[in-house]
């Protein structure tokens, strides 16, 4: 079983994550940092000393808030919308539904239509615009919006035209909708002023993210993050690399640690190497891979046989994969890094973040966020990987928010 775990680290994870890198256009070739000058100012040293003694981790929520950090602005996504005669609203909505058109992914809290300012027309969301996200004004070039609607949502635009009496009755433009669902009346009032939406109750995970860690947990996170920074500091070169330490929080015990090894192999980023070493430790501790693998194969064949008569290809393919709970039942112990924490110097890239997902870690804690290639602190659904609902595992994320300019001083102080 553990041999299989090591195989996916070097075969499945790289292939899968290469696809993700290409999709979001943020390929990261190495965890190796840029060299930093030794002559840091006093501010950097003061920040470093403060972090090692008083720094507190900040939980990175799995999704961005409906209201911006300033407490007033609403985080939005740009959409292509179509204004139709109000008397044809029901027909237009039915046409969009029959055409298989729905609100953009992640906007289930947003209402499909709203009234125009003069009340004579209804404005319907057709789909997400190419340039989406952030804040901006509504409107824009109607010809551009119409052209984009035809190119991206052709069937929906044809259905709308037929439902309302021709293309001349359809006025395309751009509008903005709240990215996240409001969870209280205050958020709803601000979000509703941008586009009508519904209040959605906070899920248990979001409530857990908002619960501040105890002082004991803060000290535990500070200690191991400082340890990762200390090990990553190269006194001879005067620079800070990357280090990942995997820890069992139950016994406050180090399971494995690794530095960036991308010089030896381009896929051997620190996180991937650390998971590999954790798998080796697991194999040495529980050397029973042949029996376990035989049980897994038998269970897989049993599930496939159960579904062969259903004719559901998607379900058959899904059931061919043995779930983590099944592996735990077969092995009589948690799978690989289940329940462990990973402490890192820098925010992981998408490939590393996916490797940590597959290893079933409980928490990921890092000292320095990476706005360019990090996979955990960006916009929801794009570069906030622990918030992607389609994944089969989600860990909690914490950061000490040390900026890159102060990181070298922080690593030097920790060492």
Secondary structure, 3 states (H helix, E strand, C coil): CHHHHHHHHHCHHHHHHHHHHHHHCCCCCCCCCCCCCCCCCHHHHHHHHHHHHHCCCEECCCCCCCECCCCCCECEEEEEEEEEEHHHHHHHHHHHHHCCCCCCCCCCCECCEEECCCCCEEEEEEEECCCCCCCCCCECCHHHHHHHHHHHCHHHHHHHHHHHCCHHHCEEEEEEEECCCCCCHHHHHHHHHHCCECCCCCCHHHHHHHCCCCHHHHHHHHHHHHHHHHHHEECCCCEECCEEEEEECCCCEEEEEEECCCCCCCCCCHHHHHHHHHHHHHHHHCCCHHHHHHHHHHHHHHHHHHHCCCCCHHHHHHHCCCCHHHHHHHHCCCCCCCCEEEEEEECCCHHHHHHHHHCCCCEEEEEECCCCCCCCCCCCCCCCHHHCCCCCCCCEEEECCCCHHHHHHHHHHHC
